Amino acid sequence: MTDKKMPRPEIDKIIHERSRLLVLSYLAAGDAAVVSFTELKDKLELTAGNLSVQLRNLEDAGYIKINKRIAGRKPVTDIALTASGMKALTGYLDEMETLINRVRNVSDKGGRD
């Protein structure tokens, strides 16, 4: 067995959390540039409280933009992915793909004994 060091991955801890990854992926893959809080909550099956916390973390990182407004006396919250958020998500996916390929390469060679 060789004592080869694997390069340490640069995994974005903001994105790596499951709910935040779901939010960013949904925003990036969707047809609409702006998505409502209610749509995210329903489609991703998150509680309002959990989604609020995750959105705040993503907004603080600059990955999303949140717009709150009143529509017919009712508060509406819209969320959009920022260019910075898309870049960070793409970088995260690239890093994960590199890790996956490393594992697959070991698996293709018959694993480790």
N, C-alpha and C positions, 0 to 999 in steps of 0.2 A: 504494500500500500504506500503510495506516495504521500508526502506531507506537503501538499500543494494548498496554498491559501486561496479561497474563493474571494473574489472582490466583494466587498461589502455593498449590498444594494442600498440605493438611495430611495427608500420608500417614504413617500409623503404621508406622514401620520394623520394629517387632517383628512385626506382622502381615504386612507386605509380603513377607517371605521365603516362598518357595513352600511348603516343608514345614510351616511354622507356619500358613500360610493354609489348607492342606489339613486340618490337625488341627482348627483352630477351626471350619472349615466342616463337617467331619464331625460334630463334637460338637453344633453348633448345629442341623444338619438331621436328625440321627438321632432315632429314637423313644425311645431309652434315655437317662436322665439321667446314667448312669454307664457308661463304656466301659472295657474292659480294655486294658492295654498291648498284649497279644497281638493283640486285634482291630484296634486302630489300626495296628499294625505290618503285619499281613497285608492289611487292606483298603486301606491307603494305599501299600503296597509300599515301605516304608522299612526300612532296616536298624535293628537294635536300638540300635546306637550312635548313629546319626543321630537316631532318634526320642527317645532319652534326652536328648540335647543340646537338641533343640527343645522338649521338654516342660519342661526346666529353665528355659529362657528364658521360656516362657509362664507358668510358675509364678512366676518372679521378678517378672514384670510384673503378677501378680495376675489373669491371664486364665483360669487353670485351677486346680483343686485336685487334688492327687495324694494318694491314700491307699494306703499300703503295709501289707499284712497277711499273715498266714500262714494258709493254708487247707489243712488236712490235711498239714502238714509242707512245704507248697510255698508259696514267696513269690508273692503276687498283688499287682499294681499296678493300681489303678483310677483313672481320670481323669474329672473332671467340669468342665464349663464354668461359670465363675462369672458372676454378674450383671454384674460389671465387664467380663468377657471378652465377654459378649454385647453390651454397650453399645459396646465398642471395635470389635468386628467390624461391627456395624451402622453405626457412624460411618465405618469404613473403606470399607464397601460403598457408602455414600452418596457419599463423596468420589470413589470410582472411577466411579460412575455419572455424576457431574457431569462428570468428565473425558471419559468416553466420549461423552456428549451433546454436549460442545463439539466434539469431533472429527467427530461425525456431522453437526452443523450446518454445519461447514465443507465436509464432503463433499457434503451436500445442495445446497450453493450452487455446486457445480462445482469444488471444490478451490481450491488456491492456484496462481497463476501468477506 
